[in-house]
Amino acid sequence: MRIKHHPILDFPEKPKVTFFFEGQPLEGYEGEPIAAALHAAGIRVLRYSPELHRPRGFFCAIGNCSSCLMEVDGVPNVRVCMEKLRAGMQVRRQRGKGDIRATH
């Protein structure tokens, strides 16, 4: 699910790290966007729309839309297309618009 060879771009090797998606361990590359690691692991639905509960996935990948808002380490509304992956992160689909009172 990852691009390994590209005619123009280089993909330097980065260390693999373990993170957790809804309590399940997954692997990704340190520093890559969380959404890219989830996508490579086969996770296509990042959240559900607050009103109609429609699935939302990796869409704009530049932080402009709200399709990738997730809860990361207990903090809601994180744009996982921009947030860099670190070892041990706890990533969850958030329910609704997220509870800002839950932030640390």
N, C-alpha and C positions, 0 to 999 in steps of 0.2 A: 504494500500500500504506500510505499515511499518512493520518491524519485531518487534513483541511485546515480544515474548517468544523464547528463544534459549537455547539449552541444556548446552552450555558452557559460552556464553557471557551474561553479564548483561547490561541492558540499563537503566541507572539512569534517573529519571524524570528531565527534564529541563524546564525552563519557555518557554511558547509559546510567539512568537513575530509576529508582522505583518510586512511584507515587500511587495514590489510592483514589479510585473512582467509585463513589458510593460504597466504600469499604472494601472493594476488591483491588488487589495489587495489580498494577500495570507497569510497563516499562516505557520510557521515552528517552530522548536525548536532552541533557542539561542545556538550558537556555533556549530551547525551541518553544514556540507558542504552545500553551497547554492544548489549545484546540487542534493543533497539528498532531500532537501525541495521541489525543483521543481519536482523531480521524484514522491515524495509522493503526490503532488498536481495534478499529471496526465500529467505534461509537459514532453514530451519525446524528442522533437526536441529542442536542445539548440542553434544550429547555422546551417548555410548552408555553404558548402564548397565554397571558394572564386571563383574557376574557373568554376565548373560545377553546382554549386548551389544545391548540394545533401544534404539531411538532415543528421545532425550529432547529436548524443545523448551521454548519459553518457556511456563512453567506458572503459578507463583504471582505472579511479578513484584514480590514484596515481600521477597525474601531469606530466606524460611523453608524452602524445599525445596532439593534439590541438583540439580535438573534443568538448571540453567544454569551449572554449574561448568565453567570453561574455563581455558586457559592464556593469560595476557595478559602480553606483554613478558617471557616466560620464567618467569613466576610461576604455579604451578598453583593450582587450586581457587579461582579468582576468581569471585564471583557476578556475572555480567555483567548481571543484571537491575538491579543497584545501582551498578555501576561506571560512571562517566561517561566518555564518549568524548572522546579528545584526538587531535590530529593525529599521524599516524605510528605509532599503536599497532599492535602485532603480536598478532593474536588467532588462536588455534588450538584445535581440538577436542583435549582432552587424552585420553590413553589411560589407561583404568583409573581408579585413585584419585588419580593425579597423583604426581609424584616431588618431595617437598618438598626433596630435596637439590639440585634444579635452581634453587631460588630464589636471587636475587642479593642 
